[in-house]
Amino acid sequence: MPLDFTKHFVAVPTEFKLRNNTGCSCKVAVKLMNGKVTLDQGWATYAAVHQIKIGYMVTFKLLTPDTLKVIIFDDNVIEVVNKCGKHDEAFAAKE
C-alpha cells in the first residue's frame, strides 16, 4: 500500500486483520519495504486459501485502525466469494 495511505494512521499497525465477504477473518503481519507498507507473514497463506490468482484484483477498505475489508475480483471483474474453511489456530484471527 502506498505511504500516502499511511497518513490515515496515528501509527501503522504491525499487523492487520483481513475480513472478507464470507466472514473469514485472518491476521497478516505488516512490513515497511522499499518505501511501501506491505502485507508480509500470513499474506501468502491468505492468498492461497482464498485462491487469489495472477490477474485478480484485490481491494482493501479500512474498517478500523487494524482491520481491512478485502474484496477479491477475478480476471473477468466478477467478485469472488470463497468459503475458505477453517484455518488452523495460528492463522485464524481471534474474534
C-alpha positions as CSV (number, residue, x, y, z in Angstrom):
1,M,0.0,0.0,0.0
2,P,1.3,3.5,-0.8
3,L,2.8,5.6,2.0
4,D,0.1,8.2,1.4
5,F,-2.4,5.7,2.7
6,T,-0.5,5.5,6.0
7,K,-1.3,9.2,6.8
8,H,-4.7,7.8,7.9
9,F,-2.9,6.1,10.9
10,V,-1.5,7.6,14.1
11,A,0.9,4.7,13.9
12,V,0.9,2.0,11.2
13,P,-0.1,-1.3,12.9
14,T,2.3,-4.3,13.0
15,E,-0.5,-6.5,11.7
16,F,-3.9,-6.2,10.1
17,K,-6.9,-8.4,10.5
18,L,-8.2,-9.1,7.0
19,R,-12.0,-9.7,6.8
20,N,-13.7,-10.9,3.7
21,N,-17.2,-11.1,2.3
22,T,-17.9,-14.6,3.8
23,G,-16.9,-13.6,7.4
24,C,-13.5,-15.1,7.3
25,S,-11.0,-13.1,9.4
26,C,-7.3,-13.7,9.3
27,K,-4.2,-11.8,10.8
28,V,-1.4,-10.7,8.5
29,A,1.8,-9.1,9.5
30,V,2.7,-5.6,8.1
31,K,6.3,-4.7,7.0
32,L,7.8,-1.5,5.6
33,M,9.8,-2.4,2.5
34,N,11.1,-0.1,-0.3
35,G,9.2,2.9,0.9
36,K,5.9,1.0,1.0
37,V,3.8,-0.8,3.6
38,T,3.4,-4.4,2.6
39,L,1.4,-7.3,3.8
40,D,4.0,-9.9,5.0
41,Q,3.8,-13.0,7.1
42,G,0.4,-14.6,6.6
43,W,-0.4,-13.0,3.2
44,A,0.8,-15.9,1.1
45,T,-1.3,-18.3,3.1
46,Y,-4.3,-15.9,2.8
47,A,-3.9,-15.6,-0.9
48,A,-3.6,-19.4,-1.3
49,V,-6.6,-20.2,0.9
50,H,-8.7,-17.7,-0.9
51,Q,-7.4,-18.8,-4.3
52,I,-6.2,-15.3,-5.4
53,K,-4.6,-15.7,-8.8
54,I,-2.4,-13.5,-11.1
55,G,-4.8,-11.2,-12.9
56,Y,-7.2,-10.9,-10.0
57,M,-7.9,-7.5,-8.4
58,V,-7.9,-7.2,-4.6
59,T,-9.4,-4.1,-2.9
60,F,-8.9,-3.1,0.7
61,K,-11.2,-0.9,2.8
62,L,-10.1,0.3,6.2
63,L,-12.8,-0.7,8.7
64,T,-10.9,0.0,12.0
65,P,-7.3,1.1,12.6
66,D,-6.3,-2.6,12.4
67,T,-8.9,-4.2,10.2
68,L,-9.2,-4.2,6.4
69,K,-12.2,-5.5,4.5
70,V,-10.9,-7.5,1.5
71,I,-12.9,-7.9,-1.7
72,I,-11.4,-10.1,-4.5
73,F,-12.4,-9.8,-8.1
74,D,-11.4,-12.4,-10.8
75,D,-10.0,-11.6,-14.2
76,N,-13.5,-11.0,-15.5
77,V,-14.0,-8.4,-12.7
78,I,-16.6,-10.6,-11.0
79,E,-16.5,-10.7,-7.2
80,V,-15.1,-14.0,-5.9
81,V,-16.9,-15.5,-3.0
82,N,-14.9,-18.3,-1.4
83,K,-15.7,-20.1,1.8
84,C,-12.2,-20.6,3.0
85,G,-13.0,-23.3,5.5
86,K,-11.4,-23.5,8.9
87,H,-7.9,-22.0,9.4
88,D,-5.6,-23.5,11.9
89,E,-5.4,-21.7,15.2
90,A,-2.1,-19.9,14.5
91,F,-3.6,-18.3,11.3
92,A,-7.2,-17.5,12.4
93,A,-7.8,-14.1,13.9
94,K,-9.4,-14.1,17.3
95,E,-12.9,-12.5,17.4
